[in-house]
């Protein structure tokens, strides 16, 4: 049975779950994105929740917090990002949530960076209409290469 996926506004009670999801060493390795300690994470998210320029939604499946999606500006680009808790990987949740999220975000073009070893995330983006535009090589030894994806419509 396919799990029901809903996106909704982020609420304070989501934050401990989102913290635990981003603190998973396997997930941070897959995303090539470091986790934050608890208090900096909570402060960061409280700031995001009050920032009206950032689109943010919690992803739920069957009533459980499965992750989140964001749209924010960095370096002159409007970026999207998402994080799915490891226990929800491989179930098509991000692929179903992203089109819902994109309906709430009127900005185009949108961009997304994905570590080149994160094949699952690259598949989510391409299934949802994003196209690969560039491979960005790491600037420092030990960093990973990224793919840059975009969607125009």
Helices and strands as residue ranges (DSSP letters): E 5-8, G 12-14, H 15-22, H 25-31, H 38-50, E 55-61, E 64-74, E 77-84, G 86-88, H 93-104, E 110-115, H 119-127, E 131-136, E 146-151
